[in-house]
Amino acid sequence: MNDELANKKLESLQAIRALAFLGICSGHCALTRLGAWGVAVFLNLSGFLLVYRHYYDEKFRKRQILRLG
């Protein structure tokens, strides 16, 4: 895999990330009840990005194996 793709931000996920951030912040400020939604979206997005990097980045895989091993 080329390093450019591994290091590239997924631009399509930036808006979802921003909405999750706003949900978490509004939940902390007790403005809305979107805090739990924001956390759920953020955790799912984080999981997706870890799997995406793991699948496409062989260096990342080797680092994870060495760190966990």
N, C-alpha and C positions, 0 to 999 in steps of 0.2 A: 504494500500500500504506500502511496506517496504521502509524505509528511504534510503536504498542503491540505489534503482532505482530512487528515487526523486532527490538525490544529484549527480547522475552519469552524467558526461558530455556525450553528444551524440557524440561519436568519429567520426561518419560518417559526421557530420556537420562541423568539424573543417577545412577541406579543403575549403569548400564553404565560411566559415567565413574569411579565409585567403585571398581568391580571392576577396571578397567584400572589405576587408581592403586595399588590394593593389590597387583596382580600385578607392577607395575614395582618397587614398594618391596620386596616379598619377593624379587624377583630380584636386586636390588642388595644385599640383606642375605644372600644365598645361602641363604635359607630354603627356597625352592622353585625350580622351573625355569619359572615363569610370567612371567619378565621379558620374553621375546620376544613372548609372547602379549599381555601388557599394552601393549607398544609398538605392536604391530600393531593392536590395538583402538583405542588412542588416536589413531593416525594416520588410521585409517579414519573414526573419529568426527569428527576435525578436518576431514577432507576433506568429509564430509557436511555439516557445519555451514557451511563456506565456500560450498559449492554452494547450500545452502538460503538463506543470506543473499544470495548473488549473484542467485538466481532471484527472490526476493521483495522485495528492497530496491533500488530504483532509485538512491537516493543512494549506497549502497554501490558500485553499479556505476560510477557517475560518478567516485567517489573512486579506485577501482581503475584506471580508464582513465587518469585524470590522473596517478596515481602511476607507472604502467607506461609511459605514453606519453612 
